[in-house]
Amino acid sequence: MDIQRNMAAVIRALKEESGKSLNEFSAELEISRSTLQEYLSGGGNPNAATIEHLARKLGVDTSVLVSGAFSQGQLDILLKLLGTLQLLSELTPERRRRFAELLLEMVLLWDGGDGNA
């Protein structure tokens, strides 16, 4: 898969997951609507700085954006994770902290870090 087609797939999936319009998503990415449309269609010729900018704004590693080094399953997991993060951001600070404490406890249990490995 070439860079433009891979970028199109990643950007399209993240745009769909966000539920935002072209105008909203292009504003979030700080690019014009026409440029976003071009990228979504697999066109354009972004330079390295633009690719890094888009990756940062999309919250993905640059290599994922350009290399095709992800599977559909990995992208699905990423989208679910992003959805979960969105839900977490809607919690009160106290509930986010409690969630983080419980998640850390689960990780420690999984990793054997509770002293009972």
Long-range contacts (C-beta under 8 A, 24 or more apart in sequence): 1-68, 3-51, 3-66, 4-39, 4-42, 4-43, 4-44, 4-45, 5-42, 6-65, 6-66, 6-67, 6-68, 7-39, 7-42, 7-46, 7-51, 7-54, 7-65, 7-66, 8-39, 8-40, 8-41, 8-42, 9-75, 10-58, 10-60, 10-64, 10-65, 10-70, 10-75, 11-36, 11-39, 11-40, 11-54, 11-58, 12-40, 13-75, 13-79, 14-58, 14-60, 14-79, 14-82, 15-40, 17-79, 17-82, 17-83, 28-57, 29-54, 29-57, 29-58, 30-57
